Amino acid sequence: MNLNNQFSKINLWQSYLNVWANMAVIQSELKIIPDWAGKEIAKNCLIENINIKNVDKRQKKNKRLILSLAEELSVNCGEAGAYVHWGGTTRNIIETGYTLIIKESYKILLHNLSEIMTKLSGLSDDYSSTPMLGRTLKRNALPITFGFKVSGWIDELSRLIERLNEAEKRVFSLKFGGAVGAMHGFGDQSLKFTQLLANKLNLTNILVPNRTALDTRIEYVELLANLGMKVGKISNEIYSLMHESIDELKEIESKGQYGSSTMPHKKNPFYTSSLVANCSILRSKITLGLESGLASHEGDVVSDKIIDNITRDSCNLSEIILKDFNNLLNILFIDTQRMENNLMKTEDYIASENLMLELAKFIGRNESHNLVHKIINSALEKNNSIKEMLINHKQINSHISKDRIKYYLNPKNYIGQSIILSKRLSKNASKISKKITERLDELNA
């Protein structure tokens, strides 16, 4: 299934027809319309039965798509056509049709996330003990492992998946109340009708179908913007680790791929740069989404048009982003030797905290921190070896042997709980991927 085609004219119209079909069947069961009419309407709610040119002609004249489509459907249904769109309003059909398509796009979203979590699980496990530099404020900080870095990505994405799961009951909901939401056209069977329609479409039913309550759709745009934030953050980090001054990650080039149209030596990333850009665009959608929530009274077509457009754009962008992220993970080269080289260039001082904390057991943390900091600064000013000055410092030697000082300063001996966390999050990611697959089976059923 290709999400880029989900919001096509044909798909949208078929989705609207699906709403009318289910609406008619349930209304006939409740005797709101005749039983024979419901069956006839449902039978004709197929896009191949609709003369698209006729609908386009009607819409050109009356400026109303749903009215034009309903009129064409009515013609096809003969006498039953008198009961098409009974009690509904344009927004009921469009919003419910969009919700059904969004739900299909959500399945694609979950499928991609499941694959991504499986791949990240493998990276976190495979590189759980691969040492590298940790960086804070864009400067060298403490040694970690690449697996630990990936475990952080897993943890963030797992919270997004959790939020998506929790939001399903609100996002995939039915608001079906007629012209102003008070169910004027459904009579005494109104509440039963909307509940049965919600059940039939596998949606939750909103008790008060307020047409201007766009919070459920806005919540989904917020979640997709959150996805843009998280994948954008990861992509930005990968992008920075591809800088030639760091060069710890690379995209494996495909046969015939070029980095530049003019510079033969260039090896530019393809997926990473696109991800950074598209994630930024996706995040920007939420501002307009929140603006659409300021709809007025019992109906506001301006807000409706805004939310429909940004929902469609956000869904399409999300698919592109997750597809590209999946592809990036397939061709991502982890240069473990470069990671080690970058780490060992800083071996004189990068694990100084380890020595400082050991020394603190004898002279206190503050005094120990000040002393080690002073020695490092002095070595830098005199262009001396930091490591040698720490190893040969009399006050430190009085508490810790030179061999132990060397041990504490070795970056590979100071990676914290990187390995344990990498392994743990690898298992978590695998479990999450399995749960997503199970949820997809439920949604498809």
PyMOL commands that set and color helices and strands:
alter all, ss='L'
color gray80, all
select helices_A, chain A and resi 3-5+9-29+35-44+47-49+52-62+65-76+78-83+90-126+146-171+184-200+215-241+271-292+301-331+336-344+352-363+365-382+386-391+394-397+402-409+411-413+418-444
alter helices_A, ss='H'
color red, helices_A
select strands_A, chain A and resi 131-136+139-145+173-174+204-205+249-251+332-334
alter strands_A, ss='S'
color yellow, strands_A
deselect
rebuild
show_as cartoon
